[in-house]
Amino acid sequence: MQIGQVNTVISWFSFVLSFGMATWAVAADHSPKLNAEVYDSGFQFAHDTYNGMGAPSDGKIYYVLSTTPHDVAGRMFCFDPATKQTKCVGDLTEACGEKGTNAVAQGKIHCNFVECNGKLYFATHTGFYAIIDDMEKMGPAPKGWKPYQGGHFLSYDLKTGEFENLALVPDEGIITMTMDPQRGRLYGMTWPTSRFVRFDLAKKELKDFGPMARDGENGKGDRYRTICRAFAVDPRDGAVYFSNGDGDILRYDYDRDAIAKVQGENLKKDYFGLYDPTSPGHMGYNWRQVFWHPTENVVYGVHGNSGYLFRFDPSAPRVDVLERLTSLPSKRCGMYDQFSYGYLGFTLGPDRRTIYYLTGGPIYVQGKRVTGKDTTGKGEAKGLEDLHLVTYDIPTAKYIDHGAIFLPNGQRPLYVNSIAVDKAGNVYTLGRVDRGGHTATDLICVPAKLIKLEQ
């Protein structure tokens, strides 16, 4: 046996041992199935929603169902786990004060809700697009209609059910948003040109810092960059962290009210893959979704295309790549999953130790993997896949693929990029549901009793 062959064998056995015999025992069998519950919100125009969920302190689940027509606004709903009832609580265009103005509708929110002093804070985005050169662009207003007016920062009072229109960011939607509850600051990034904005609640002051990713998703050639979809706020000093397609980690400094690149660390990791940040159809070296861990004081995140979990410690600064959170079938086939940008359904559970992740898994027909398109110029599913629930226990580094999720009629939920976990451990998401030949996005729940964290 030649030296190269010996090294290959050694590497293979090292991989098997590091992966763990428990994982291989699960992989040898078919993954279990998770039977989800589906709730009918009664909204026929509901389309794919990205983020758009929250599980605040009142014990209910709040979510937005997005729309694509120029004249139909997205709707905000509330689900009560005790009664299993859904209720529409608002029309986004009306909440923004634009009802009756003949302006292109506020079709969606692309962020999760942040709770502060009994209110949910969030921001609106357009759902009305035009596809130009296989890329999503702002939809031109139809005849007799005003163009999209821009994204709004909004609040929703959990007790009174009243919305407050806080601020308008003209001309562009707000695709990324978070809040620093301690300092009363809302932060957003616009689409398609990646302008970073902040709104001070006490001062009622909106500030625009300009583009953060060249010309963003409106650019061409070297001016094109995909836009970061997630912020992380350090509650200790009010810093806001985000990324760009080149792999830079950027930091908004609260005290200086300024933005600078983090020096000495980045997201350009070999494990994440090789990307041309000037080309569309992927997130490049951006992180896909992140959260701030309240006791470790670090950022946990997932790189969308590769599915790798990482930890970013701003105080070092240092990025540690921890585990590949893709499903077991994805790990076995060695291929990227089908959603071109990766998955946004990534969150920390109420126990502050369990990460929940909704990700893809390949489908096999007669032993052959079902493949999709080789390339795309936008965020979309390039082919059909299963939806898997993966958990990761932070203290023990324990990874579990809980299996593929199926609806009561045997359908696979599609276009899933949202997640919320309630105090009981029930996992909620939003995905495409077929009802008698009509497809609409709606609320889906995987009951906690099916999720065995102690496997």
N, C-alpha and C positions, 0 to 999 in steps of 0.2 A: 504493500500500500504506500502510495506516495505521500509526501509531507502535506500537500494541499488536501488530499483525501482525508488524512488523519485529522487535520484541523477542522474540516467540514463535519466529520463525525462528532468530534468533541463539541463543536458549536451547537450541533443539533441536540445532543444530550443535555448540554447546559441549558438550552432553551426549554426543553421538556421539564427539567427540574425547576427552573425559575417560574414557569407558567403554573406549576402546581398540579398534583395528581387529582385534586378535587375538581379543578376546572376540566381536566381531561375526562373525568368520569361523567360530568354533565354533557360535555361535547360529544361523547360517544353515543349518547341517546338523542332522540328528537327533543328539541326544546319544548317545554311545557307551553300550553296555551292559556292566556288570560282572557276570560270572558268579561267584556266591558258592558256597562250600562249606558244607554243613550237617552237623552232628554230632548224633547221637542220644544224649541223656543218659539215656534210658530212664525218664523221669519223666512219667507221664501227666497229673498234676495241675498241671503247670507253667503258670503264667499270666503276664501282663505284668509285666516287671521294669523298674524305673526305677533307673538307675545299676547298682549291684550287681555291679561287675566290677573286676578289677585284673590288672596284669602285673608282678608283683614280681621280685626279683633271682634267683629260682631258674629263671627262663626259662619258667615255666608260666603258664597263664591260669586265674584263679580267678573263679568267678561263682556267683550265687545264682539259682535258679529259684523264683519266688514262687508262692503258693497263695491261694485265696479261701475254701475251706471252713473252718468253725470248728474242725474236728478233724483237719486235715492241715497239718503244718508245712512251711515252705519248706525247700529243700534246698540245701546248698552243694556245688559241684562243682569239680574240677580237670581241666584239659585239658592234655595234654602234646603240644606241637607236633612233637616228634621222633617219637613213636609214633602220633600222631593218635588217642589213646585218651582217653576221658572217665572220670572216677571220682567217685562220690559220697563226700564226706569228712565229711558231717555233717548232722544234723537240727537246725533252729534251736531248736525247743522243747526238745529234749534238751540242747543246748548251754547253754541258759538255766537248766537245772535244773528245768524245769516238766513234764517227762514224767510222765504218770500222775496229774497233779493235777486233770485235768478242767477246765483253764482254756482259754479260747479261744486257739488256736494262735498262735505267732510265725510269721506268714505270709510275711514278706518282710524284705528290707533295702532301704532307699531311698537308700543312700549308696554311695560307692565305698570300696574298701579302702585303708588307709594302712599302709605298711610301716615298722616300727621295730624294730631289734635282732632281726631274724629272725622277727618276728611280724607278722601282719596284724591291724589294729584296725578295728572296724566297729560298727554298732549295728542293732538289730532294730526292726521296725515291724509293725503289724497288717495283715493282708490281708483281714480279714472285715469287710465294710461293709454298711450299709443305705442304700438310696437313698431320700431323703426330699426332696420338692419338687425332684427332679432333681439333688440334691446328695448327695455322699458323706458319710455320717455313721458314727460308730462303731457296729458291729453289736451289737445286744443279745444277750446270751448265751442260747442255747437252754435249754430246761428241763433241769435236771440238770447244767448247766455253769456254771462261774465266769466272770465277765466277763474281758475282756482285762486282764492284770496290769500291762502297761506295757512300754516298750522297755528293752532291756538293752544296755549297752556290753560288747562281747566282744573277745577276742583269739584268734587261731589260730596255733599254732606251726608254722612251715613244715617243720621237721625232724621233730618228734614227731607232728604231726597232732592235737595235743591242743587243746581249747578251754578258755578260762578265762572264767568269768562274773565280770565286774568290778563292775558296778553296775546297779541297777534304777531307772528313772525311773517312778514309779507312775502307773498309770491311762491314760497316753497313749503312743502310738508315737513313736519318734524318726525324724522324716522327713528331717532334715538333720543331717549329722555330718562332722566332720573332726578332725584331730589336729595338734598341734604336737609333733613328735618330739623336738626339742631340749629342750623343757621338760617333757615327759611329761604333757601336758594333752590331754584329749579334750573336744570341744565338740559340743553337739547342740541341736536345736530340735524341740519336740514338736508332734504333730498330735493334735487339731485346734486347740489354743488358743495355739500359738506361744510356749511357755515356752523361754527360753534357759537351758541347763544346761552346767555344766562338771564334769569329773571329773579329779582330780589323782591320777596313778598312784602316786607315792611316798607321799602322805599317805592314800591311799584315801578321799579326801574328795569328796563330791558336793555341788554348790551349785546351787540353782535361783534364777534371777534374775527369774522371772515372765514374763508375756506381753510380746512385743515388737511385736505387730501387732494392737493392741486385743484383740478376742476371737477373732482368727484366723478359721479357716474354720468355727468353731462359732458365730460371731456372726450377728446379724441387723441389717439396715439399716446405719446408720452404724458399727456395731460390727464389721461383717464386713470382713476383709482376707485376701487370699491370703497364704500363708506362703512365705518365701524358701526355695529348695531348694538353695542352694549357699553355702558359706563360703570365704573366702580367708584364709590365715594368712601374716603377714609374719614370716619367720624371724629377722629382725634384732632385733625387739623383742617378738615374741609377740602382736602385735595381731591380732584376728580381725575381718574385714569381712563385712558382710552388708547386705541391703536390705529395704525394705518396699514395699507396694503403692502408697504415696504418692510413691515415688521417693526417699525418704531413704536415704542410706548411713550405716549405723551401725558403730561401732567399739568392740570390747571392748578395754579397756586392761589389759594383763597386770599391770603394776606397781600400778595402782590397784584392780585386780579390779572394774572398773566399766564400764558401757556408756554411750556418749553418741553423739549424732548428729554426723556430720562437718559442719562449718560451711563454707559458701562454695561447695558443689558438691552436685549431686544427679543423679538419673537421669530427671528429667522433661524429656525432650527431644522437640521437635516431630517429629523423624525417627522416633521410636519409636511415635508415634501418640497418640491421645487416649483416655483410659480413665476410667471411673468406678470408683475403687478399692472402692466399697461393693457392687459387683455381682459375682457369681461368674462362672465360665466363662472367665476369662483371668487372667494373672499381673499385670495392671496395669503399674506402672512398675518392678516387681521385675526384677532380672537373672535369667536362667534358669539359666545355668551359668557358672562362672568358674574360673580357676586363677591361681596366683601364678607369675610368670615369675622363675626363679632368678637370672638375670644382669641383667635390666633392673630388677628390684625394683619391678614394677608388677603390677596385676591386669589380665588379659585376660578379657573376658567376652562373652556374647551376650545380647541382649534377645530373649526368647522369641517374642513375637508378631510383631515386625517382622523378626527375623532379623539385626539390625545387630550387627556386631562393634564393640567399643569397648575402649579402654585407660583404666584408672583409675590415676593416679599419686597415692598418698596424701600424698606429701610436698608437693605443690603447694597444695591438692588440685585435681585437674583430670581431667575425663572428655573424651577425644577419641573421636569417632565415626569409624571407619576405613573400613568397607566393608560392604555388605550381603551376608551369606553365604548367602542363599537360593540355590536352584538357578537355572540359566539359564532353564528354563521358567517358574519363578515370577517371575523378573525381567521376562520378556517379557509375562506376563499381568497383572502389576501387582497381584496379589491376595495376601493372606495365605495361608499354607499351612493344611492341614486340622487339624493337631493344636492344640487350643484353648489349651494352655499353652506351645507351642513345644517345642523338642527339647533333651534333656539330653546327647545324644551329641556332646560338644564337649570336646576335650582337646589338650594339647601333646604332640607326638611325642617319641620318644627323642633326636632330633637337637637338640631345644630351639629349633627355629626354625620347624617346620611345625605349624600348627594343623589338626587333623582334625575335620570336622563332618559328622554324618549328619542330613540334613534332608529335607524333602518336596519333591515336584514334581508339578504338575498332570498329570492324565491326559486325553487328548483322544480322543474317539470321533467319527469322521466330521467332524473339524475343530472339534468343540465341546467345550469344557472340561467335565469331569464335576464337578458341584457337590455339596455336602453340605448339612447343616443350617445355617441362618443363625446360630443361637445355641445355646448349651448352658450348663448351670449347673455343669459339672464338667470335669475334665481328661480329654479324650477326642478321638479322631479324628472330626471332623464329617463326613468323607467319605473315599472311597478315593483314594489318591495313590501315586505312585512314591516310592522311597527313593533319594536321591542322596548320593554321597560328594563333599564339597567340601573342598579344602585351601587354606590361605592361608600363604604364606611370609612370615614377619614382616620380615626385613631388606629384601626387595625389594617387599613389598606385592603379591605375585603371587597372584591368585585363579585357581583351576582347579575347574571342575565336571567331575568324572571320569565322570559319567553315572549312569544308574539301575541299581540293583542288583536282580538276579533270581536266584532259586534254580534248582537244576539242572532241576527240572520246569517251569520257566517262571513259577512263582508269584512274587508280590511279597511280600517280608517286611513284616509289618504291626506296628504298635505298637512301634516301635523307639525306645528312650530310654536306650541304654547304649552304651559304647564302651571299648575297650582296644586299645592298639597295642603289639606286642612289639618287641624290639630289631631284628628283621629287617624291620620295617615292615608286617607283616601286620595288618590291621584286623579286630577281632572285635566282635561285637555280639550282642544277644539279641532275637529277634523271633518273631512267630507263624508257625508252620509247619504246613501241612496234611498229615497222613499218613493216607490212606485214609478221609477224611471226619472224622477226629478232629483238632482243632486244639490245639496246645500250643506254648508258647514254648520255644525251644531255641537252641543256640549256632550262630552263623553267622560265617563268615570270608571276607573279601575278600583274596585273596593279594597280597602286595607286588608281584609281577611284573606285575599288572594296573594298578597305580597309578603312573602316569608323572608324577613330580613335576617333570620338566624340560620339560614341554610348552611 
